[in-house]
Amino acid sequence: MLLDGQTAFITGGGGRLGRAIARSCQREGAAVVIADLNLAAAKAVAADLASSGRTAAVAGDVSRKDDVLRMVDEAEAALGLPDILINAHGIFPNIPVLEVEVDDWDRIFAINVRGTMLPVQTFAQRWIDRGVKGSIVNLSSGAATSARAGGAGYNGSKAAVSMMTEVMAIEFGPHGIRVNAVAPGLVMDEVWERDSGADLHPYAELMLRGTPLGRTGHPDDIAEAVTFLASSKASPWTTGSILKVTGGSHCGRTHMPLSRNMR
């Protein structure tokens, strides 16, 4: 098992991606701490997994330092100091620049950016103090490198997460701490396929046209990538990587028609 004997702290653990990541980590032998703003959601996931391994649930706001410190204290009291941090939380509003309010903008960056930095800062400091060579996986997005109307806040915040991942890899590498990220494409609870005949939202139709593998992602697709990067299977030499898991939609103008006539 890839994570045998380790403990993973998963922010956003009560959400769609967080649940899948928690299941994957547990399946690979890790104890899991489900951290979420919604305590009921965190407890529900922890209870669902409790029959298969050690779990704990904590609740708080990742954009508030006091909450992060408390959640990590509670996690350590329950299961010992986790040696894996997975930042799987986030919000994804789509608001045009001329319509975005300052409060909207600040909330996006508080949750997606500061909310990634604070757990990393907290765990990295404890690991360095105790000589723990931990592993961090942040959730970026294909949106970090692919602009779209309405995405200034979300896309910008995920671009910041990708750059922070690389900076953190530089700063924590000398301590043996690895920092990587996964950048998902369009992920749905139920996989949608191109040319399936289903009545899909126009955005989904466009995304599928530009996705070489012809389907949307599933949370398990992302969970497997996260678990791999968190594990030593990714090699002690893998850090600062942004793994794109998008079905190929990040590869450029993937739905342009072929033509031999270049005039």
C-alpha positions in Angstrom: 0.0 0.0 0.0 1.3 3.4 -1.0 0.5 5.2 2.3 0.8 2.4 4.9 1.3 3.8 8.4 0.8 7.4 7.4 -1.8 10.0 8.3 -3.4 12.4 5.8 -5.0 15.7 6.7 -7.5 16.6 4.0 -9.1 20.1 3.8 -12.4 20.2 2.1 -12.7 16.6 3.1 -16.5 16.8 3.2 -16.7 17.9 -0.4 -16.9 16.0 -3.7 -13.1 15.8 -4.3 -12.2 15.6 -0.7 -14.4 12.5 -0.1 -12.8 10.7 -3.0 -9.3 11.6 -1.9 -10.0 10.4 1.6 -11.3 7.1 0.3 -8.2 6.7 -1.9 -5.8 7.6 0.9 -7.5 5.1 3.3 -7.5 2.4 0.7 -3.7 2.9 0.4 -3.3 2.4 4.2 -3.4 5.9 5.6 -5.4 7.1 8.6 -7.4 10.2 7.5 -8.4 13.5 9.1 -11.4 15.0 7.4 -11.3 18.8 7.8 -14.1 20.9 6.5 -16.0 24.2 7.2 -19.1 22.0 7.7 -18.6 19.8 10.8 -21.6 17.6 9.9 -20.1 16.9 6.4 -16.7 16.1 7.9 -18.2 13.8 10.5 -20.3 12.0 7.9 -17.3 11.2 5.7 -15.3 10.1 8.8 -18.1 7.9 10.0 -18.5 6.4 6.5 -14.8 5.5 6.5 -14.4 4.5 10.2 -15.1 0.8 9.6 -12.1 0.6 7.2 -9.5 2.5 9.2 -8.7 5.2 11.7 -10.5 8.5 11.0 -11.1 11.8 12.7 -13.2 14.9 11.8 -12.4 18.5 12.5 -14.1 21.7 11.4 -13.0 25.3 10.8 -12.3 28.0 8.3 -9.0 27.5 6.4 -8.7 31.2 5.8 -8.4 31.9 9.5 -5.1 31.2 11.2 -6.6 30.5 14.6 -9.0 27.9 13.1 -6.2 26.2 11.2 -4.0 26.0 14.3 -6.9 24.5 16.3 -7.8 22.0 13.7 -4.3 20.7 13.5 -4.1 20.5 17.3 -7.3 18.5 17.3 -6.0 16.2 14.5 -2.8 15.6 16.4 -4.6 14.8 19.6 -6.8 12.3 17.8 -4.4 10.5 15.4 -0.9 12.0 16.0 0.7 14.6 13.8 -0.3 14.0 10.2 2.6 13.6 7.8 0.5 14.3 4.6 -1.4 17.5 3.9 -3.9 17.6 1.0 -5.5 21.0 0.3 -8.7 19.9 -1.5 -11.0 22.8 -0.6 -12.0 25.7 -2.8 -14.8 27.8 -4.2 -15.3 28.5 -7.9 -17.6 31.5 -8.7 -17.8 32.8 -12.2 -18.2 36.5 -12.1 -17.3 39.0 -14.9 -14.8 41.7 -14.0 -17.3 44.5 -14.4 -19.7 42.8 -12.0 -17.4 41.4 -9.3 -17.7 43.1 -5.9 -14.8 43.6 -3.6 -16.2 41.2 -1.0 -16.6 38.5 -3.7 -13.0 39.0 -4.9 -11.6 39.0 -1.4 -13.5 35.8 -0.4 -12.2 33.9 -3.5 -8.6 34.7 -2.6 -9.1 34.3 1.1 -10.4 30.7 0.7 -8.5 29.5 -2.3 -5.1 31.2 -1.7 -4.8 32.2 1.9 -6.7 29.0 2.8 -4.0 27.0 1.0 -1.1 28.9 2.5 -2.1 28.7 6.2 -2.4 24.9 6.4 0.9 24.6 4.6 2.6 27.1 6.9 1.2 25.3 10.0 2.2 21.8 9.0 5.6 22.8 7.5 6.6 24.5 10.7 5.7 21.5 12.9 7.4 19.1 10.5 10.6 21.1 10.4 10.6 21.5 14.2 10.2 17.7 14.6 12.3 16.5 11.6 9.3 15.1 9.8 9.7 14.7 6.0 6.1 15.4 5.1 4.3 15.6 1.8 1.9 18.3 0.6 -0.5 18.1 -2.4 -2.4 21.3 -3.3 -5.4 21.4 -5.6 -4.8 23.8 -8.4 -6.9 23.7 -11.6 -6.7 23.6 -15.4 -8.2 27.1 -15.0 -4.8 28.3 -13.7 -3.4 28.3 -17.3 -6.6 28.6 -19.4 -8.5 31.9 -19.3 -12.2 32.2 -19.6 -14.7 35.0 -19.3 -15.8 35.4 -15.7 -12.8 33.6 -14.3 -10.5 36.5 -13.3 -11.0 35.7 -9.6 -11.1 31.9 -9.7 -8.5 31.4 -12.5 -6.2 34.0 -10.8 -6.5 32.3 -7.4 -5.6 28.9 -8.9 -2.7 30.4 -10.8 -1.6 31.7 -7.4 -1.9 28.1 -5.9 0.3 26.7 -8.7 3.0 29.3 -8.2 2.9 29.0 -4.4 3.4 25.2 -4.9 6.6 25.8 -6.7 7.8 28.4 -4.2 7.0 26.1 -1.3 8.9 23.3 -3.0 11.9 25.5 -3.1 11.6 26.7 0.5 10.8 23.3 2.1 13.0 21.0 -0.1 16.0 21.4 2.1 13.9 20.0 5.0 12.9 16.9 3.0 9.3 18.2 2.6 7.8 17.6 -0.9 5.2 20.0 -2.3 3.2 19.1 -5.5 -0.2 20.0 -7.0 -2.9 18.4 -9.1 -4.6 20.6 -11.7 -8.0 19.0 -12.6 -10.1 19.6 -15.7 -13.9 19.5 -15.6 -14.9 17.0 -12.9 -18.5 15.9 -12.3 -20.2 13.5 -9.9 -21.4 11.6 -13.0 -19.1 11.2 -16.0 -20.4 12.9 -19.1 -19.2 11.6 -22.5 -19.0 13.3 -25.9 -21.6 12.3 -28.4 -23.6 10.5 -25.8 -26.9 12.1 -26.9 -27.4 13.5 -23.4 -28.8 17.1 -23.1 -25.8 18.8 -21.7 -25.1 22.4 -20.6 -23.5 24.4 -23.5 -20.3 24.8 -21.4 -20.0 21.1 -20.9 -20.6 20.5 -24.6 -17.7 22.9 -25.5 -15.4 21.3 -22.9 -16.1 17.9 -24.2 -15.4 19.0 -27.8 -12.0 20.1 -26.6 -11.2 17.1 -24.5 -9.3 14.4 -26.4 -10.4 11.6 -24.2 -14.0 12.6 -24.8 -15.4 12.6 -21.2 -15.5 14.7 -18.1 -13.5 13.7 -15.1 -14.7 11.8 -12.1 -13.5 12.6 -8.5 -11.7 9.2 -8.4 -9.5 10.4 -11.3 -8.3 13.2 -9.2 -8.0 11.2 -6.0 -5.7 8.6 -7.6 -3.4 11.4 -8.9 -3.3 13.1 -5.5 -2.6 9.8 -3.6 0.2 9.1 -6.0 1.9 12.5 -5.5 1.4 12.2 -1.7 3.2 8.8 -1.7 6.8 7.9 -1.9 5.9 6.1 -5.2 6.1 9.6 -6.7 9.8 9.4 -5.7 11.6 11.5 -3.1 12.8 13.6 -6.0 9.4 14.7 -7.2 8.6 18.1 -5.9 7.2 21.4 -7.4 5.3 19.4 -10.0 1.8 20.5 -11.2 0.2 17.3 -12.5 -2.6 18.1 -15.0 -5.4 15.6 -14.9 -7.8 17.0 -17.6 -8.4 14.3 -20.2 -6.1 16.3 -22.4 -8.2 19.5 -22.5 -5.2 21.5 -21.4 -3.2 20.6 -24.6 -4.3 23.6 -26.6 -6.9 24.1 -29.4 -7.8 20.5 -29.3 -11.0 20.8 -31.3 -9.7 22.8 -34.3 -10.6 21.1 -37.6 -7.8 19.5 -39.7 -7.1 21.2 -43.1 -4.5 20.7 -45.8 -5.5 24.0 -47.3 -3.3 26.6 -45.5 -4.3 29.6 -47.7 
